[in-house]
Amino acid sequence: FQPKVLAGQQVVVTAGPTFEALDPIRGITNHSSGKMGFAIARAAREAGAEVTLVAGPVHLPTPRGVARIDVQSAREMLEASQGAAQSASVFIATAAVADWRPASQSEQKIKKDGSGQVPVLHFVENPDILQSIAQGERARAGKLFCVGFAAESENLVAHAKAKRERKGIPLLVGNIGPLTFGQDHNSLLLVDAHGVRELPRAPKLALARELVTEIAARLPPGRA
Ligand code: C5P
């Protein structure tokens, strides 16, 4: 039984990787499984929130009672997230968004021409979804509580603190290494203005429930 600590709240969660197409067949992506984000969407729903899950390409069932929007690229994820966040009170960015996308996409499959020449890829930077929503009107007016995630391979505490400030968000959650792509367990580091707290290794759903409780405790009273 979960107490309904998010009753009356609208929560948007991004999850999974993005897929940045090169041509109709190929593209660039990463190892994010989406499990942590899907667990958070489920936990938020169980806590009474109305939940929209903006999901990159993953192989996971939609948690019961959660509205899901499937997207591929970072730009599609940005558009879907901005739309859903317009009326939301909590935005949780767990997605592993590709930092860069190929500068152009070929409409047809890029072919080997037999000469041994290899294609050269040029990249452009993708929009930062979390940062743009955290800097938007709703968040700045205190109506949208934004939570970010960080997966780092080293210096997690320092990077997590710096990232929280750079993105301008009240709460940043670090994945404590080793990187746990696809696994069912994780441990998390919560970084807010007051300091750092660790949620020790546990199943992702248990951590998601703890995180939901932590978020609920930080929401301004009577906002629902
Ligand atoms: O800067 P970095 O990618 O490490 O930040 C990670 C956090 O920012 C995560 O919450 C991730 O979902 C979010 N993010 C985003 N859009 C991007 C890059 C990261 O929303 N283009």
Residues whose N, C-alpha, C, O or C-beta is under 5 A from the ligand:
A	BS01	C5P	A93 T94 A95 A96 V97 A98 N126 P127 D128 I129 L130 V147 G148 F149 A150
